[in-house]
């Protein structure tokens, strides 16, 4: 009799926990500024995920620090809360090398790498070629990014090394201000993607001088690669927008959540939306492929951080 009562209590508790999990909002803490192209794509996924799970899904924007601000907010959340983290896969990978205080990235469970786009060398429209850019950098030896250790930061360092010019890195919390300063000539150059800079290039306020990829981007066949521009190769770093859960939520929960997120991502609504933004909707990572990619990014970024002796004190 006692055993039956205990089993009934366990069943009731489990049912109550499942019901609470289905009604408790899922919060996604993101490093993306509200209104940016990747943020819009993330919100489309959140909308579909909410419908699929019949559960509220909230996007919480915490830009700054190249993604480390949002990551720290996520890690400070209760470990049993339904809180996810969306960051750049490279920014997460570099955190153990970048910080003296180690961030426990082993607590992160990667669920989906869902956005990728080539990084372009972006300049003021008055810059027509490499010689023009070199002249500008002599007077404005600075470039922008979304944070220390970010892909645009590391590409800026590599490009500066190629040119043999000492430059100053300027990290931005608000991406719009970053692009405005670049268009106004406050910065010499920057690296960023088409979806993020589309409205500035469409209005002629910025232009693409080269693409940081092994081959030309099919959408911009007239834009040369960095190697074509300078005669030297550059690492093909590409930020992957990635959604992470927490290991402590359990393997079964995370596996189901990953399945739901992938199916939400594959929905017609999401695919059409991100394609229209200029992202490649055909390429994404999850499961073992995502874990392998994270490890490779970890190694590549660690090498670059070590090479350029980058640390956050």
C-alpha positions as CSV (number, residue, x, y, z in Angstrom):
1,X,0.0,0.0,0.0
2,X,2.8,2.4,1.0
3,X,4.6,1.6,-2.2
4,X,1.5,2.4,-4.3
5,X,1.1,5.7,-2.5
6,X,4.7,6.6,-3.1
7,X,4.5,5.8,-6.8
8,X,1.3,7.9,-7.0
9,X,3.1,10.8,-5.4
10,X,6.1,10.5,-7.7
11,X,3.7,10.4,-10.7
12,X,1.8,13.4,-9.5
13,X,5.1,15.3,-8.9
14,X,6.4,14.4,-12.3
15,X,3.2,15.5,-13.9
16,X,3.2,18.8,-12.1
17,X,6.8,19.4,-13.1
18,X,6.0,18.6,-16.7
19,X,3.0,20.9,-16.6
20,X,5.1,23.7,-15.1
21,X,7.8,23.3,-17.7
22,X,5.2,23.5,-20.5
23,X,3.7,26.7,-19.1
24,X,6.8,28.4,-17.8
25,X,8.2,30.8,-20.4
26,X,11.4,29.9,-22.2
27,X,13.7,32.9,-22.2
28,X,16.4,33.3,-24.8
29,X,19.2,35.7,-23.7
30,X,20.9,37.0,-26.8
31,X,24.0,39.2,-27.3
32,X,22.3,40.7,-30.4
33,X,21.0,44.3,-30.3
34,X,17.3,44.5,-30.7
35,X,16.2,45.2,-34.3
36,X,19.4,43.8,-35.9
37,X,19.1,41.3,-38.8
38,X,20.2,38.3,-36.7
39,X,17.9,39.3,-33.9
40,X,14.9,39.4,-36.3
41,X,15.8,35.9,-37.4
42,X,16.0,34.7,-33.8
43,X,12.6,36.1,-33.1
44,X,11.1,34.3,-36.1
45,X,12.5,31.0,-34.7
46,X,11.1,32.0,-31.2
47,X,7.7,32.6,-32.7
48,X,7.6,29.2,-34.3
49,X,9.0,27.5,-31.3
50,X,6.3,29.0,-29.1
51,X,3.6,27.7,-31.4
52,X,5.1,24.3,-31.6
53,X,5.5,23.8,-27.9
54,X,2.4,25.9,-27.0
55,X,4.6,27.7,-24.6
56,X,5.7,31.4,-24.3
57,X,9.2,32.1,-25.7
58,X,10.8,35.4,-24.8
59,X,13.9,37.0,-26.4
60,X,16.0,39.1,-24.0
61,X,18.6,41.3,-25.7
62,X,21.8,41.9,-23.7
63,X,24.4,43.3,-26.2
64,X,27.9,44.2,-25.3
65,X,31.3,42.6,-24.7
66,X,31.2,40.6,-27.9
67,X,28.6,38.3,-26.4
68,X,30.2,37.8,-23.0
69,X,27.7,40.1,-21.3
70,X,24.8,38.0,-22.4
71,X,26.7,34.8,-21.6
72,X,27.4,36.0,-18.0
73,X,23.7,37.0,-17.5
74,X,22.7,33.5,-18.7
75,X,25.1,31.7,-16.4
76,X,23.9,33.8,-13.5
77,X,20.3,32.5,-14.1
78,X,19.0,29.7,-11.8
79,X,20.3,26.4,-13.2
80,X,16.9,24.9,-13.3
81,X,15.2,27.8,-15.1
82,X,14.1,27.4,-18.7
83,X,16.7,30.0,-19.9
84,X,18.7,29.6,-23.2
85,X,21.6,31.6,-24.5
86,X,22.0,32.7,-28.1
87,X,25.5,33.9,-28.9
88,X,28.1,33.8,-31.6
89,X,29.7,30.3,-31.7
90,X,33.2,31.9,-32.0
91,X,32.6,34.3,-29.0
92,X,31.7,31.4,-26.8
93,X,34.6,29.3,-28.0
94,X,37.2,32.0,-27.2
95,X,35.9,32.8,-23.7
96,X,38.3,30.4,-21.8
97,X,41.3,32.0,-23.5
98,X,40.0,35.6,-23.4
99,X,39.2,35.9,-19.7
100,X,41.3,35.5,-16.6
101,X,38.1,34.4,-14.8
102,X,37.2,31.2,-16.6
103,X,33.6,30.9,-17.8
104,X,32.2,27.4,-17.3
105,X,31.5,26.7,-21.0
106,X,31.2,23.0,-20.1
107,X,27.8,23.9,-18.7
108,X,26.6,24.9,-22.2
109,X,24.7,22.4,-24.4
110,X,24.8,23.6,-28.0
111,X,21.4,23.1,-29.7
112,X,21.5,24.8,-33.1
113,X,23.9,26.8,-35.2
114,X,21.3,28.6,-37.4
115,X,22.8,31.7,-39.2
116,X,25.9,32.1,-41.2
117,X,27.0,34.8,-43.6
118,X,30.3,35.8,-45.2
119,X,32.2,38.7,-43.6
120,X,33.0,41.6,-45.9
121,X,35.7,44.3,-45.7
122,X,33.5,47.4,-45.4
123,X,34.6,50.9,-46.1
124,X,33.4,54.5,-46.7
125,X,32.0,54.7,-50.3
126,X,34.8,57.2,-51.1
127,X,37.3,54.3,-50.9
128,X,37.6,52.8,-54.3
129,X,40.6,50.5,-54.0
130,X,43.3,49.3,-51.6
131,X,45.5,52.3,-52.2
132,X,42.7,54.6,-51.2
133,X,42.1,52.5,-48.0
134,X,45.8,52.6,-47.1
135,X,45.8,56.4,-47.3
136,X,42.7,56.6,-45.2
137,X,44.1,54.3,-42.5
138,X,47.2,56.5,-42.2
139,X,44.8,59.2,-40.8
140,X,42.2,57.0,-39.3
141,X,44.0,53.9,-38.1
142,X,41.0,52.4,-36.4
143,X,38.3,49.7,-37.1
144,X,35.2,48.6,-35.3
145,X,33.6,45.4,-34.1
146,X,30.9,44.2,-31.7
147,X,33.5,43.2,-29.0
148,X,36.9,42.0,-28.0
149,X,37.7,38.5,-29.4
150,X,34.8,38.7,-31.9
151,X,35.1,37.6,-35.5
152,X,35.3,41.2,-36.9
153,X,38.0,42.0,-34.3
154,X,40.2,39.1,-35.2
155,X,39.7,39.7,-39.0
156,X,40.6,43.4,-38.4
157,X,43.8,42.3,-36.7
158,X,44.8,39.9,-39.4
159,X,44.0,42.5,-42.1
160,X,46.1,45.1,-40.3
161,X,49.0,42.7,-40.1
162,X,48.7,42.0,-43.8
163,X,49.0,45.7,-44.6
164,X,51.8,46.2,-42.0
165,X,49.8,49.0,-40.3
166,X,49.2,49.5,-36.6
167,X,45.5,50.0,-36.0
168,X,43.2,50.6,-33.0
169,X,40.3,48.4,-32.3
170,X,37.0,50.1,-31.3
171,X,34.3,47.8,-29.8
172,X,30.7,48.8,-30.1
173,X,27.6,47.8,-28.1
174,X,25.2,49.4,-30.6
175,X,25.8,48.2,-34.1
176,X,24.0,51.0,-35.8
177,X,26.4,53.5,-34.2
178,X,29.3,51.4,-35.4
179,X,28.2,51.6,-39.0
180,X,27.3,55.3,-38.8
181,X,30.8,56.1,-37.5
182,X,32.3,54.0,-40.4
183,X,30.1,55.8,-43.0
184,X,31.1,59.2,-41.5
185,X,34.8,58.4,-41.8
186,X,35.4,58.0,-38.0
187,X,36.8,54.5,-38.7
188,X,39.1,53.4,-41.4
189,X,37.4,50.0,-42.1
190,X,35.4,47.2,-40.5
191,X,34.4,43.6,-41.2
192,X,30.7,42.6,-41.1
193,X,28.1,40.7,-43.0
194,X,25.6,41.7,-45.7
195,X,22.5,41.1,-43.6
196,X,23.8,43.4,-40.8
197,X,25.0,46.2,-43.2
198,X,22.4,45.9,-46.0
199,X,20.5,49.1,-45.3
200,X,23.8,51.1,-45.2
201,X,25.1,49.7,-48.5
202,X,21.7,50.0,-50.2
203,X,21.7,53.7,-49.5
204,X,25.3,54.2,-50.6
205,X,26.6,55.0,-47.1
206,X,29.0,52.0,-47.1
207,X,30.5,49.7,-49.7
208,X,32.1,46.3,-49.8
209,X,35.8,46.3,-50.8
210,X,36.4,42.6,-50.4
211,X,35.0,39.4,-48.9
212,X,36.9,37.4,-46.2
213,X,36.2,34.0,-47.8
214,X,38.2,31.6,-50.0
215,X,36.1,32.4,-53.0
216,X,33.8,35.3,-54.1
217,X,30.3,35.5,-52.7
218,X,27.8,34.4,-55.4
219,X,25.5,37.3,-54.4
220,X,28.4,39.8,-55.0
221,X,30.4,38.4,-57.9
222,X,32.2,41.7,-58.5
223,X,33.6,41.9,-55.0
224,X,37.0,40.3,-54.8
225,X,38.3,38.1,-52.0
226,X,40.8,39.5,-49.5
227,X,43.5,37.4,-51.2
228,X,42.7,38.9,-54.6
229,X,42.8,42.4,-53.0
230,X,46.1,42.0,-51.0
231,X,47.7,38.9,-52.5
232,X,47.6,37.3,-49.0
233,X,45.2,34.8,-47.5
234,X,43.1,35.5,-44.4
235,X,41.4,33.1,-42.1
236,X,37.8,32.4,-43.2
237,X,36.2,33.3,-39.9
238,X,32.4,33.3,-40.0
239,X,30.2,34.0,-37.0
240,X,27.6,31.3,-36.5
241,X,24.6,32.5,-34.5
242,X,24.0,29.6,-32.1
243,X,21.4,28.7,-29.5
244,X,22.7,27.0,-26.3
245,X,20.9,25.3,-23.4
246,X,22.3,24.3,-20.0
247,X,23.5,20.8,-19.3
248,X,21.8,20.8,-15.9
249,X,18.4,20.8,-17.6
250,X,19.0,17.2,-18.5
251,X,19.8,15.2,-21.7
252,X,16.2,14.2,-22.4
253,X,14.8,17.8,-22.1
254,X,17.6,19.2,-24.2
255,X,17.2,16.6,-26.9
256,X,13.5,17.3,-27.3
257,X,14.1,21.1,-27.2
258,X,16.8,20.8,-29.8
259,X,14.4,18.8,-32.0
260,X,11.7,21.4,-31.6
261,X,14.1,24.3,-32.4
262,X,15.4,22.5,-35.5
263,X,11.9,21.9,-36.7
264,X,10.9,25.5,-36.0
265,X,14.0,26.6,-37.9
266,X,13.0,24.5,-40.9
267,X,9.5,26.0,-41.1
268,X,8.6,27.8,-44.3
269,X,8.1,31.0,-42.3
270,X,11.6,31.1,-40.8
271,X,13.3,29.9,-44.0
272,X,11.7,32.5,-46.2
273,X,12.4,35.2,-43.6
274,X,16.1,34.6,-43.1
275,X,16.6,34.0,-46.9
276,X,15.1,37.5,-47.5
277,X,17.6,38.9,-45.0
278,X,20.6,37.6,-46.9
279,X,21.5,34.6,-44.7
280,X,22.1,31.2,-46.1
281,X,19.1,29.1,-44.8
282,X,20.4,25.9,-46.3
283,X,23.3,25.5,-43.9
284,X,22.9,24.9,-40.2
285,X,24.5,22.7,-37.5
286,X,23.1,20.6,-34.7
287,X,24.0,17.5,-32.7
288,X,27.4,16.0,-33.3
289,X,28.2,18.2,-36.2
290,X,27.6,21.3,-34.1
291,X,29.8,19.9,-31.3
292,X,32.6,19.2,-33.8
293,X,32.4,22.6,-35.3
294,X,32.5,24.3,-31.9
295,X,35.7,22.4,-31.1
296,X,37.3,23.4,-34.4
297,X,36.3,27.1,-33.8
298,X,37.7,26.8,-30.3
299,X,41.1,25.8,-31.6
300,X,41.2,28.4,-34.4
301,X,40.2,31.3,-32.2
302,X,42.5,30.2,-29.4
303,X,45.4,30.3,-31.8
304,X,44.5,33.8,-33.0
305,X,44.0,35.1,-29.5
306,X,47.4,33.7,-28.5
307,X,49.1,35.0,-31.6
308,X,47.8,38.6,-31.0
309,X,48.0,38.3,-27.2
310,X,44.4,39.4,-26.6
311,X,43.0,39.3,-23.1
312,X,40.2,40.9,-21.1
313,X,41.5,42.0,-17.7
